[in-house]
Amino acid sequence: MIEIEGIIERKRSIEEVRLMKPLVWAYIGDCIYEIFIRMKLVNSTNLDPHRLHIETIKHVKAKAQAQTLLKIQDKLTDEEKDIVRRGRNAEAHHQPKNADLADYKYATALEALIGYLYLTKQDKRLKEILEICI
């Protein structure tokens, strides 16, 4: 897991996080997921930076994230499924460039779940979910 507790403060209460827009959860979740993937690759390979980038993209592109969400969906709690639903149904203000709309919505849903778990400091559950994703 990413050990950054002393570096980045998460000051919002659970109630404040719950009131955030799902796209805010996805915004943070995108960052957390990408750094998780990057660290997994750095720790498990000896690839040069260009190859690390290429391998990371394979995991963080919308289609891959959509497939990952489908893979973990049956392992989610009811609350997590609700977060996923809210993330999937969030109104994006632009069309995806390199993905179809369905994949984009499911990728946003996965990112929203990861962001929500991170922001609500559910680090143990976040680690479990991220490990299942790989």
N, C-alpha and C positions, 0 to 999 in steps of 0.2 A: 504494500500500500504506500501511497505517497505520504511521507511524513513531513508535513508542513505546518503543523499546529502552531508552532512558535513563530512562524514567518508570516502567515496570513491569518488575520483574525476574522472569525465569522461571528459578527455581533448581533445579527437579527434573531429575534425570538422565533420559536416554532410558529406562533400565531402570525407574526409578520411574514414569514416565509410562505405560509399557506395562502396569504392574501396576494402574493406576488402573481404576476401574469405568468402563465406556463412558458412563454417564450423567454422570460428572464431565467427560469430554471434551465431551459435548454441552452441558453447563452453560456451559463457557467458549466453545465454538463458537457458541452462540446469541448471545453478546455480541459476539464478533468479527464474525460475519456481519451482525448488525444495524448495528454501527458502520460496517462497510464499505458497506452499502447507503445508510445515512444520508449518509456522506461523498460517495459517488457522486452522490447527488441534490443535495446542497449545492453540489458543484463543477460540476454540469452544468445546473442550473436556477436560476431566480430565484423559487422558490415561497415563500410565506409559511409560517410554522411549522405551521399547521394542515394545509395541503396537503402539506407535507413528510411529516408524520405519516401522512396518508392514503396517499400514494404508497409510503412505507416498508412499511406494513402489507401492501400488495399483494405485496411481495416476501418478507416474512418469515413470512407465515401458512403453516400446515402444508401446505396443498394446493400452494402455489407452491414451497415447498422440496422437496416430494416430486417435483414435475415437474422441478425443477432437477436433482435427483439422477439421475433417469432420463435427462436430457439429457447428463450428464457421465459416466455409468457406464462407457461404452466407452473413456474416456480415462484411467481409473484404473489404477494398478499393481496387482499381485496383493496387495501389503501393504495398499494403500489399500482394495481390495475387502474384505479381511478386517476392517479397521477398520469399514467400512460395515456389514458383516454383523453384527459384534458390537454396533454401535450400534442397528441395526434390531431385533435380538433381545433387547436389554436390557429387563429387567423394570421397567416403569413402575408406580408404586404408585397411579396415579389414571387415570381415564378422561378423554380430551380433551373439552373443552366445545364447541369450535367446529370440530371436524374429525372425519372418520371415522378409525377406528383404523389403517387401512392407511396413510393419508396421514401420520398422526402418527408412525408407526414409521419411515417413510422420511424425514420431516423430522428426526427424532432422529438417524437414521443420517448425514444430511448434516452436522448440527451436530457430531456425534461426530468425523467426519472433519476438519472445520475445526478443532475444538478440539485434536485429536491433533496435527495438523500445526503448529498454533501452539505447543502446549506442548513439542513436540520440536524447536522452533526451525528447522523446515523452511520458512523464510520465502519462499524462492524458489518452492518448489512450492505453498505456500499462496497466493501471489500468482497463480500460473498458474491454480489451481483457481478462485479467486474471480473472476478475469477471464473465465473460461469460463462461470461462473454467470450473468453479466450478459448 
